[in-house]
Amino acid sequence: MEELLFSESINDKRVVGIWGMGGIGKTTLAEEVFHRIKAKFDSHCFVANVREEIMKQTSNALRDKIFLQLLGEKDGYIDTPRLGAFMRRRLQSKKVLIVFDDVDDPNDLKFLGGICDWYNMGSRIIITSRDRQTLINVCLEKCIYEVKKLIDHEALRLFSLYAFKQDHPKERYEKLSVMAIRYAQGNPLALRVFGSNMYKKGIEEWESELKKLKEIPDLNIQNVLRISYDKLDRHKKNIFLHIACFFKGEPRGNVERILDACGLSARSTISCLIDKSLITISSNNVVGMHDLLQQMGFEIVYEESKQPGARSRLWNYNDICRVLTTDTGTQNVEGILLNMYETKDNLVLSSRAFMKMCNLRFLNFSSVFNSGRGQVLLPSGFEFLPEELRYLYWDRYPLESLPPNFCPKNLVELHMPWSNLIQLWNRDKARFIVLQT
């Protein structure tokens, strides 16, 4: 980090960005660097929680506070919109260090004084943000530092400091501690919260808390993570939830193709989600997401309704079984991902299981051929598939044709591996023939 601040000439002016997901330690890193190097500057100022402070007070008031501190004045009034020539000369005579913490709008940054031209040679401005695009607007890309998650031994040490008040787990708590840090996936905020919650608790309480975390996420962590989600527009929120519920671990090209098929323009939105640290793309182009962010996505969908059939997305095996076997789906359901790998039981559906799901666009029933695992059965035939369906993937489809009254005008992709399908419709209505494979 300090290499970005002081590499090349120490007399230039430089803006450095710190970027990463919520809770990853951007502010902590900025504070550490600030206190370590502030003595090298004529004036310094740490502006905490810029996003929140601008909502609490006017931008002019916050700007006044920053300039008064840089000028070494305890109180007073600065006509900041005009910032007269005398005031500008005073600022330009100083080599300053300023940290702007948690910035989400580059225009706010420019107004508050995040422009090196206002200060003397050697000045440094550090900005922390969850949004990489915000940083790209105000500093060189080579001057953006991404905060990575902690590796396992670092995570275990941080967790232990909060859970045991020492740098390693107590005897008999080693395996439980490893479970906790795996859940946190190197996120320092999660490690601190989990550790504090476990402090002075017995083994049975630990086991209970860890089990609960898999189903009910910690509210303090979710509130921090959700800030990035809440800033998205409706379209981007929609794609984020699709990825969280259906596409984590899938190749980026496949995800973009399927989402495009579902009527969502995905490519630019995926780039935006990457910039906001909500998803990642691996070296082999696979879409990833931190488990805590995925769990946040699950919770957002769960909050839509207590009844699974009234939610927009279904991915939980038990929820899907309940909805499809009781015919309680509604027009709210937009996507279903059923993974039959986890069960040996067959799922028996009625012929009208999808009758009420008129807005269903994505349907994926996955299983393993000849594995002894369960499959989806339709003993009474199949009467209805929604007209809005864009993507259909059905392993081991049990019938020889799709519903005769199904209108596929919106269908973009059809995958029926290892199925009994011979033709898409009954012979008297067939328009396309699909050979059985």
C-alpha positions as CSV (number, residue, x, y, z in Angstrom):
1,M,0.0,0.0,0.0
2,E,2.7,2.5,0.9
3,E,4.5,1.6,-2.4
4,L,1.5,3.1,-4.2
5,L,1.8,6.3,-2.1
6,F,5.5,6.9,-2.4
7,S,6.8,5.0,-5.4
8,E,8.5,7.0,-8.1
9,S,8.8,10.7,-7.1
10,I,7.9,11.6,-3.5
11,N,7.3,15.2,-4.7
12,D,4.4,14.4,-7.0
13,K,0.7,14.7,-6.1
14,R,-1.1,11.5,-6.0
15,V,-4.6,10.0,-5.4
16,V,-4.7,6.4,-4.2
17,G,-7.8,4.2,-4.0
18,I,-8.6,1.4,-1.6
19,W,-11.3,-1.0,-2.9
20,G,-13.1,-4.1,-1.7
21,M,-16.3,-5.6,-0.4
22,G,-18.1,-4.4,2.8
23,G,-16.3,-5.5,6.0
24,I,-13.1,-6.5,4.2
25,G,-10.9,-3.9,6.1
26,K,-10.7,-0.9,3.8
27,T,-11.2,1.6,6.6
28,T,-8.8,-0.2,8.9
29,L,-6.1,-0.2,6.3
30,A,-6.6,3.5,5.6
31,E,-6.5,4.3,9.3
32,E,-3.3,2.3,9.8
33,V,-1.5,4.0,6.8
34,F,-2.8,7.4,7.8
35,H,-1.4,7.2,11.4
36,R,1.9,5.7,10.1
37,I,2.7,8.5,7.6
38,K,0.8,11.6,8.7
39,A,3.9,13.1,10.4
40,K,5.5,13.5,6.9
41,F,2.9,16.2,5.9
42,D,2.2,19.8,6.9
43,S,-1.5,19.1,7.5
44,H,-3.6,16.0,7.6
45,C,-7.3,15.1,7.8
46,F,-9.2,11.8,8.1
47,V,-12.8,12.2,6.8
48,A,-14.7,9.2,8.1
49,N,-17.9,7.8,6.6
50,V,-18.2,10.4,3.8
51,R,-21.4,8.7,2.4
52,E,-23.1,8.9,5.8
53,E,-21.9,12.4,6.7
54,I,-23.1,13.9,3.4
55,M,-26.6,12.5,4.3
56,K,-26.4,13.9,7.8
57,Q,-25.2,17.4,7.0
58,T,-24.7,19.6,3.9
59,S,-21.7,19.1,1.7
60,N,-20.7,22.7,2.3
61,A,-20.6,22.1,6.1
62,L,-18.5,19.0,5.7
63,R,-16.1,20.8,3.3
64,D,-15.7,23.7,5.8
65,K,-14.7,21.2,8.5
66,I,-12.1,19.6,6.2
67,F,-10.5,22.9,5.1
68,L,-10.5,24.3,8.7
69,Q,-8.6,21.3,9.9
70,L,-6.1,21.5,7.0
71,L,-5.5,25.2,7.8
72,G,-5.1,24.5,11.5
73,E,-8.1,26.6,12.6
74,K,-10.4,25.3,15.3
75,D,-13.5,27.2,14.1
76,G,-14.6,29.8,11.6
77,Y,-16.4,30.0,8.4
78,I,-15.2,29.4,4.9
79,D,-17.2,30.5,1.9
80,T,-16.4,27.1,0.3
81,P,-18.5,27.5,-2.9
82,R,-16.3,30.4,-3.9
83,L,-13.1,29.6,-2.0
84,G,-11.4,32.9,-2.6
85,A,-7.9,33.5,-3.8
86,F,-6.4,34.0,-0.4
87,M,-7.8,30.7,0.9
88,R,-6.6,28.9,-2.2
89,R,-3.1,30.2,-1.8
90,R,-3.0,29.0,1.8
91,L,-4.1,25.5,0.8
92,Q,-1.7,25.4,-2.1
93,S,1.2,26.2,0.2
94,K,0.6,23.0,2.2
95,K,1.7,19.4,1.6
96,V,-1.4,17.6,2.9
97,L,-2.6,14.0,3.6
98,I,-6.3,13.5,3.4
99,V,-8.3,10.2,3.7
100,F,-11.8,10.2,2.3
101,D,-13.4,7.0,3.8
102,D,-16.4,5.2,2.2
103,V,-17.0,7.3,-0.9
104,D,-19.7,6.3,-3.4
105,D,-19.9,9.4,-5.7
106,P,-16.9,10.9,-7.4
107,N,-18.7,14.3,-7.6
108,D,-18.9,14.4,-3.8
109,L,-15.1,13.8,-3.7
110,K,-14.3,16.6,-6.1
111,F,-16.5,19.0,-4.2
112,L,-15.0,18.1,-0.8
113,G,-11.5,18.8,-1.9
114,G,-10.3,15.5,-3.2
115,I,-8.3,17.2,-6.0
116,C,-4.5,17.3,-5.7
117,D,-4.2,20.5,-7.7
118,W,-5.6,22.4,-4.6
119,Y,-2.5,21.4,-2.6
120,N,1.3,21.6,-2.7
121,M,3.7,19.1,-4.2
122,G,4.0,15.8,-2.3
123,S,0.4,15.8,-1.2
124,R,-1.5,12.5,-1.0
125,I,-5.2,11.7,-1.0
126,I,-6.4,8.3,-0.1
127,I,-10.0,7.2,-0.9
128,T,-11.8,4.0,0.2
129,S,-14.8,2.8,-1.7
130,R,-16.8,-0.4,-2.4
131,D,-17.2,0.8,-6.0
132,R,-14.1,0.5,-8.2
133,Q,-15.7,2.7,-10.9
134,T,-15.9,5.6,-8.4
135,L,-12.1,5.3,-7.9
136,I,-11.4,5.0,-11.6
137,N,-13.1,8.4,-12.1
138,V,-10.6,10.1,-9.7
139,C,-7.3,8.2,-9.8
140,L,-5.1,6.2,-12.1
141,E,-6.0,2.5,-12.3
142,K,-2.5,1.5,-11.3
143,C,-3.1,3.5,-8.0
144,I,-6.1,1.4,-7.0
145,Y,-5.4,-1.2,-4.3
146,E,-7.8,-4.1,-3.8
147,V,-8.0,-5.4,-0.3
148,K,-8.0,-9.2,-0.4
149,K,-9.6,-11.5,2.1
150,L,-7.5,-12.9,5.0
151,I,-5.8,-16.3,4.4
152,D,-6.6,-19.1,6.9
153,H,-3.9,-18.6,9.5
154,E,-4.5,-14.8,9.6
155,A,-8.3,-15.4,9.8
156,L,-7.9,-17.9,12.7
157,R,-5.6,-15.5,14.6
158,L,-8.1,-12.5,14.2
159,F,-11.0,-14.7,15.2
160,S,-9.2,-16.1,18.2
161,L,-8.4,-12.6,19.5
162,Y,-12.1,-11.9,19.8
163,A,-13.4,-15.4,20.7
164,F,-10.6,-16.3,23.3
165,K,-8.7,-13.0,23.9
166,Q,-5.6,-14.8,22.7
167,D,-4.1,-15.4,19.2
168,H,-5.0,-19.1,19.0
169,P,-8.1,-21.3,19.8
170,K,-8.4,-22.9,23.2
171,E,-8.2,-26.6,23.6
172,R,-11.2,-28.5,22.3
173,Y,-12.4,-25.5,20.3
174,E,-10.0,-26.0,17.4
175,K,-12.4,-27.7,15.0
176,L,-15.3,-25.3,15.8
177,S,-13.0,-22.4,15.2
178,V,-12.0,-23.7,11.8
179,M,-15.7,-24.1,11.0
180,A,-16.3,-20.4,12.0
181,I,-13.5,-19.0,9.8
182,R,-14.6,-21.1,6.8
183,Y,-18.0,-19.5,7.1
184,A,-16.5,-16.0,7.3
185,Q,-14.3,-16.7,4.3
186,G,-11.6,-14.3,5.3
187,N,-13.9,-11.3,5.9
188,P,-12.5,-9.4,9.0
189,L,-15.8,-7.9,10.0
190,A,-17.5,-11.3,10.0
191,L,-14.5,-12.8,12.0
192,R,-14.7,-10.0,14.6
193,V,-18.5,-10.4,15.0
194,F,-18.5,-14.2,15.1
195,G,-15.6,-14.2,17.6
196,S,-17.3,-11.6,19.9
197,N,-20.5,-13.6,19.8
198,M,-18.7,-16.8,20.8
199,Y,-16.6,-15.3,23.7
200,K,-17.0,-17.3,26.9
201,K,-19.6,-19.7,25.5
202,G,-19.5,-23.4,25.9
203,I,-19.0,-26.0,23.2
204,E,-22.8,-26.8,22.9
205,E,-23.5,-23.1,22.5
206,W,-20.8,-22.8,19.8
207,E,-22.4,-25.8,17.9
208,S,-25.8,-24.2,18.2
209,E,-24.6,-20.8,17.0
210,L,-22.7,-22.2,14.0
211,K,-25.7,-24.2,13.0
212,K,-27.9,-21.1,13.2
213,L,-25.5,-19.0,11.1
214,K,-26.0,-21.3,8.2
215,E,-29.8,-20.5,8.2
216,I,-30.0,-17.1,9.8
217,P,-27.2,-14.7,9.0
218,D,-25.9,-12.2,11.6
219,L,-27.8,-8.9,11.3
220,N,-24.8,-6.7,12.0
221,I,-22.9,-8.2,9.1
222,Q,-25.8,-8.2,6.7
223,N,-26.5,-4.5,7.4
224,V,-23.0,-3.7,6.3
225,L,-23.0,-5.9,3.2
226,R,-26.5,-4.7,2.1
227,I,-25.4,-1.1,1.6
228,S,-23.8,-2.0,-1.7
229,Y,-26.9,-3.9,-2.8
230,D,-29.3,-1.1,-1.8
231,K,-27.4,1.3,-4.1
232,L,-28.2,-0.8,-7.2
233,D,-31.0,0.0,-9.5
234,R,-33.9,-2.5,-9.9
235,H,-32.3,-4.1,-13.0
236,K,-28.9,-4.7,-11.3
237,K,-30.6,-6.0,-8.1
238,N,-32.5,-8.5,-10.3
239,I,-29.3,-9.8,-11.9
240,F,-27.5,-9.9,-8.5
241,L,-30.3,-12.1,-7.0
242,H,-30.3,-14.4,-10.1
243,I,-26.6,-15.0,-9.7
244,A,-26.9,-15.5,-5.9
245,C,-29.7,-18.0,-6.3
246,F,-28.9,-19.8,-9.5
247,F,-25.5,-19.0,-11.1
248,K,-22.7,-18.9,-8.5
249,G,-19.9,-21.1,-9.8
250,E,-21.0,-21.0,-13.5
251,P,-18.9,-19.8,-16.4
252,R,-19.5,-16.1,-17.1
253,G,-20.3,-16.7,-20.7
254,N,-23.1,-19.2,-19.8
255,V,-24.5,-16.8,-17.2
256,E,-24.6,-13.9,-19.6
257,R,-26.2,-16.0,-22.3
258,I,-28.9,-17.4,-20.0
259,L,-29.7,-14.0,-18.4
260,D,-29.9,-12.4,-21.9
261,A,-32.3,-15.2,-22.9
262,C,-34.4,-14.3,-19.9
263,G,-34.7,-10.7,-21.1
264,L,-32.0,-9.2,-18.9
265,S,-29.0,-7.3,-20.4
266,A,-26.3,-9.0,-18.4
267,R,-22.9,-8.1,-19.7
268,S,-22.6,-4.5,-18.5
269,T,-24.4,-5.3,-15.2
270,I,-22.0,-8.1,-14.4
271,S,-19.1,-5.7,-14.9
272,C,-20.8,-3.2,-12.6
273,L,-21.3,-5.9,-9.9
274,I,-17.6,-6.8,-10.2
275,D,-16.7,-3.1,-9.7
276,K,-19.0,-3.0,-6.6
277,S,-17.3,-6.1,-5.1
278,L,-20.6,-8.0,-5.1
279,I,-19.3,-10.7,-7.4
280,T,-15.9,-11.9,-8.7
281,I,-14.6,-13.5,-11.9
282,S,-11.9,-16.2,-11.5
283,S,-8.9,-16.6,-13.8
284,N,-10.8,-19.3,-15.7
285,N,-13.8,-16.9,-16.1
286,V,-16.1,-18.5,-13.5
287,V,-18.6,-16.3,-11.6
288,G,-18.0,-16.3,-7.9
289,M,-19.6,-14.6,-4.9
290,H,-18.6,-14.5,-1.2
291,D,-20.8,-16.9,0.8
292,L,-21.9,-14.0,3.0
293,L,-23.1,-12.0,0.0
294,Q,-24.9,-15.1,-1.4
295,Q,-26.6,-15.6,2.0
296,M,-27.6,-11.9,1.9
297,G,-29.2,-12.6,-1.5
298,F,-31.1,-15.6,-0.1
299,E,-32.4,-13.5,2.7
300,I,-33.6,-10.8,0.4
301,V,-35.7,-13.4,-1.5
302,Y,-36.9,-15.0,1.7
303,E,-38.1,-11.6,2.9
304,E,-40.5,-11.4,-0.1
305,S,-42.9,-13.8,1.5
306,K,-43.3,-16.4,4.2
307,Q,-44.8,-18.7,1.5
308,P,-42.2,-20.1,-0.9
309,G,-44.6,-20.1,-3.8
310,A,-45.0,-16.4,-3.5
311,R,-41.3,-15.7,-3.9
312,S,-39.5,-14.7,-7.1
313,R,-36.9,-17.4,-7.0
314,L,-36.8,-21.0,-5.7
315,W,-33.6,-23.0,-5.2
316,N,-34.0,-24.8,-1.9
317,Y,-35.0,-28.4,-2.4
318,N,-37.6,-28.6,0.3
319,D,-39.2,-25.3,-0.8
320,I,-39.4,-26.5,-4.4
321,C,-40.9,-29.8,-3.4
322,R,-43.5,-28.1,-1.2
323,V,-44.5,-25.7,-4.0
324,L,-44.6,-28.2,-6.8
325,T,-46.3,-31.0,-5.0
326,T,-49.0,-28.8,-3.5
327,D,-49.5,-26.6,-6.6
328,T,-48.9,-23.4,-4.6
329,G,-46.8,-21.6,-7.0
330,T,-47.9,-18.1,-8.0
331,Q,-47.2,-15.5,-10.7
332,N,-44.4,-14.1,-8.6
333,V,-42.1,-17.1,-9.4
334,E,-39.6,-16.2,-12.1
335,G,-37.0,-18.9,-11.7
336,I,-36.6,-22.4,-10.3
337,L,-33.3,-24.4,-9.9
338,L,-33.9,-27.9,-8.6
339,N,-30.8,-30.0,-7.9
340,M,-31.7,-33.6,-7.6
341,Y,-28.1,-34.6,-6.7
342,E,-28.9,-34.4,-3.0
343,T,-31.7,-37.0,-2.9
344,K,-32.5,-40.5,-3.9
345,D,-36.2,-39.9,-3.8
346,N,-38.3,-39.2,-6.9
347,L,-40.3,-36.0,-7.0
348,V,-43.8,-36.7,-8.3
349,L,-45.6,-33.7,-9.9
350,S,-49.1,-33.2,-11.0
351,S,-49.8,-32.4,-14.6
352,R,-50.7,-28.8,-13.6
353,A,-47.8,-28.1,-11.3
354,F,-46.8,-24.9,-13.2
355,M,-50.3,-23.7,-14.0
356,K,-50.2,-20.6,-11.7
357,M,-46.6,-19.6,-12.5
358,C,-47.4,-17.5,-15.6
359,N,-44.2,-15.4,-15.2
360,L,-41.7,-18.4,-14.9
361,R,-38.8,-17.6,-17.2
362,F,-36.0,-19.9,-16.0
363,L,-36.5,-23.6,-15.2
364,N,-33.6,-26.0,-14.4
365,F,-34.1,-29.6,-13.2
366,S,-30.6,-31.1,-12.8
367,S,-29.8,-34.7,-11.9
368,V,-27.2,-37.4,-12.8
369,F,-27.9,-40.0,-15.4
370,N,-27.9,-43.6,-14.1
371,S,-26.7,-42.5,-10.6
372,G,-29.4,-44.0,-8.5
373,R,-30.5,-40.5,-7.6
374,G,-34.0,-39.3,-7.8
375,Q,-35.7,-37.7,-10.8
376,V,-38.8,-35.6,-11.5
377,L,-41.8,-37.8,-12.6
378,L,-45.1,-36.8,-14.3
379,P,-47.3,-40.0,-13.9
380,S,-50.4,-38.1,-14.9
381,G,-48.9,-36.4,-17.9
382,F,-48.0,-32.7,-18.4
383,E,-50.6,-30.1,-19.3
384,F,-49.0,-26.7,-18.9
385,L,-45.7,-24.8,-19.2
386,P,-45.8,-21.0,-19.0
387,E,-45.6,-19.0,-22.2
388,E,-43.0,-16.7,-20.7
389,L,-40.5,-19.5,-20.3
390,R,-37.1,-18.5,-21.9
391,Y,-34.8,-21.2,-20.6
392,L,-35.7,-24.9,-20.0
393,Y,-33.2,-27.5,-18.8
394,W,-34.6,-30.8,-17.7
395,D,-32.4,-33.9,-17.0
396,R,-34.1,-37.2,-17.6
397,Y,-37.4,-35.7,-18.7
398,P,-39.9,-38.6,-18.3
399,L,-42.3,-38.0,-21.2
400,E,-42.1,-38.3,-25.0
401,S,-43.3,-34.7,-25.6
402,L,-43.9,-31.4,-24.0
403,P,-47.4,-30.2,-23.2
404,P,-49.4,-30.0,-26.5
405,N,-50.6,-26.5,-25.7
406,F,-47.3,-25.0,-24.8
407,C,-46.5,-22.0,-26.9
408,P,-42.7,-21.6,-27.2
409,K,-42.6,-18.2,-28.8
410,N,-40.3,-16.8,-26.0
411,L,-38.2,-20.0,-25.5
412,V,-34.5,-19.3,-26.3
413,E,-32.8,-22.4,-25.0
414,L,-34.0,-26.0,-24.6
415,H,-31.8,-28.7,-23.0
416,M,-33.3,-32.2,-22.3
417,P,-30.3,-34.5,-21.8
418,W,-31.0,-38.3,-21.2
419,S,-34.7,-37.7,-21.6
420,N,-37.5,-39.7,-23.1
421,L,-38.4,-36.9,-25.4
422,I,-39.1,-37.9,-29.0
423,Q,-40.9,-34.8,-30.3
424,L,-41.7,-31.4,-28.8
425,W,-45.5,-31.7,-29.2
426,N,-47.9,-34.5,-30.0
427,R,-47.8,-35.5,-33.6
428,D,-50.8,-33.6,-34.6
429,K,-49.3,-30.3,-33.3
430,A,-45.6,-31.0,-33.8
431,R,-43.7,-28.2,-35.5
432,F,-40.1,-29.4,-34.7
433,I,-38.8,-32.9,-34.2
434,V,-36.1,-33.6,-31.6
435,L,-34.3,-36.9,-31.9
436,Q,-33.9,-38.9,-28.6
437,T,-30.4,-39.0,-27.3
